[in-house]
Amino acid sequence: MESKDLKDAFYRYLRYFLAKDDTSATSYDKYMALAYAVRSELVDSWIKTTNNYREQNVKRVYYLSMEYVFGKNLRHNMVNLGIESPFTTAVRSLGYSIEELYAQEDDFELGYAGKGRLAVCSLESLATLGLPAMAYGLRYDYAQFQQDIKNGIQVERPYDWLHRGHPWEIVRPEYSCSVGFAGECYPKDPLCSLGPYEWKASEQVHAIPYDVPIPGYRNNIVNTLRLWSARASEEFLPDYANHGDYVRACEEKSQLGRITKVLFPEEDIRRVTELRMKQQFFFVSAALQDIIRRYKISNKDITELDKKVVIQLNGSRCALAIPELMRILIDKENLSWDQAWKITKNVFAYTSTAVHKENLEAWPVYKVAQILPRHMQILFDINQIHLEDIRQNYSGDADVIRDLSLIEEGEVKRIRLANLAVMGSFSVNGVSREQSEILKRRLFPAYFTHFPEKFCNKTAGITHRRWLMCANPRLSELICSAIGQRWITEPLALAELEKFADDSQYQLSLQKIKFQAKEHLASCLNEASLANVDDCSVMFDIHSGKIHPYKRQVLHVLYILHRYLQIKSGVTLKCRRLHVFAGKASPSDFLAKQVIHLINVTKNLVNNDPEASKQMQIVFIPNFGMSWAEKILPSADLSEQIATASFEAGGTFNMKFAFNGTYTIASRCGSNLELAEKVGSDNISLFGKSSEELDNIDDYRPQEYLQSDSRLTSIFSLLESLLPSLSDGSTIYPLISSLRDNDRYFVLIDFDDYVKKQESIDQLFADKQMWSKACLLNIARSGYFSSDRATLEYAREIWKVI
């Protein structure tokens, strides 16, 4: 596309879409005009892709996830379309800064944690690999909350991500559908207890679809993410005839439109509110109605649905899709129970990121019966038939029956959504080798015993095009200068970099790029008044991601306090460090919030000490999101991946850092174990006990560990003297007590080995040649962790679409 055409497109959208000219346009207006111009470049491929899938009537993958975490899309879309260079030239010729326009884009984050990031990586790889796929999610009015730090404490603010407009979405009102709740059910034939039934829902909510394009990398493939927004229907609730109050009726009706108002944090598993339940069902019902509608465009026989459709459930929060598909097939399509159940089990595949039973979502039976009466009938029938089959063909043991049941017995009976997802799917996978074993051994042992063929592992990956090419363009150019561009679409080709591992000139180039990235991050931190970094030769020690006790930011803090006490005793540290913490705690997780408070208390202690601050400095980045991640990843010298063994499902930040040439200190959990295997034990520091070793500890007494280690004793004594002197220091006491009393996440057990490995890392960092070699080998051996590899495994082994 010629530069003149690009300029014309930019001005056309600025004037005719936004009604602005150069004199009145804000920087955000200019970003919006550029985004619309970029979107127009992918529309033809988007339409063509959709038409090709329909005309070829291919088997399609439908990806269901409650969360999607993108970050910024403008640059990534330009890179994938192959138009970044001409657009950048055109924008600069207009007198604008392309970097300033990039900065104007708000983070597109409809999620809280790794599950949403994993989903986005999968979508990009699906498009790049040219696989026929479509994804579904919810268009929350308020996405991930904004985080402020006041007096060291996290304070949440709502994030209205739509208030300035979203240029990447297109509303599709013609494909709206209705979702029902509550009401009554009647059998169409009293002699047929399994259906079909007539469900007369007393509440109706409209689902309005908004489509977001997902372009593949320079292949003219553009897949679709469809996000559903809830709107109240136009009919009043049934009680309007009784009270006749128009204003009250409008207010009551508007409450139904709140279903997609806010995303509930996944950690709040026992906070089973009516709104949360409605939200999850609204999502799967709208998605399934759309999937069936699409299927019927080119297919007449509904009994062949499983030959053309496979639905991937990203987490058990999508499990209600199983009884909803049963309802559609039985009540709407008039299939028998056996036909419907056979199709359903052949359609769904389930990805679980769970690691502990207490974190599995379970809903009270009475609430489900109130909100989804027909689905409660179906769930009871599924469970009864399933358990009868177990008794007849497998085992009549009461414990086995209890474990395999959908119903959790107790004072309040509950529906186990994870059990439902396992029972109704033909494939169940984890996202790391260790976590997949946890699914078999701890979470669903009875299911694995009786249905072992369902279970498999699909180690997660990340899209290196977003997290290396876009986030670190200088490093990408250096890689291309050495081995060409094949690695962009064939990430295993990064292995060709190994021949440069001992090349001193290439190492110097790598060091220079890392230093420039560190200078950029330091500049951003200084401009945001988060730090005063004036020396970028120090080690940038990064601990980013979700704040939670199992992530063990506390272990990192204890190490910092150990180093602080060393300095105060007259020791000169071998390696000066900038410790960077970044992440959010779930609003309802009070211990995690205390972790943030402790980090900030430690930050003030160290940074305000003239002696200590010369050798180390601490930064906490508030409101961490993907925009900050793009600045942090290229600049990190050391990545802290230190979650407790068996408490981390997979983890993908370790992969992002490895692709960017960062050395990692890692606990023996999740995908850390596989990362260590791939990059080599000399190029990563593993520490601490394994999950098997922790499982074999019978009588753990944290107090004894604390008393036997003089370093820990000194650290806790320091905290005991420091916290009472702070106005709100007492709020951290529960966190400190949890370490002393039970130490559920084995912080004290792993402290000694963690400190030893950190000392070894200091020595390695001092040897620039060996450090650079280790970082380069991390890049060269990280290709396995591309989401392209993971997606191909799903496509070949689970979905069977190639």
Summary of the structure (lengths in Angstrom):
residues: 802
radius of gyration: 27.3
end to end distance: 33.9
largest distance: 86.6
contacts: 2759
relative contact order: 0.10
helix: 55%
strand: 16%
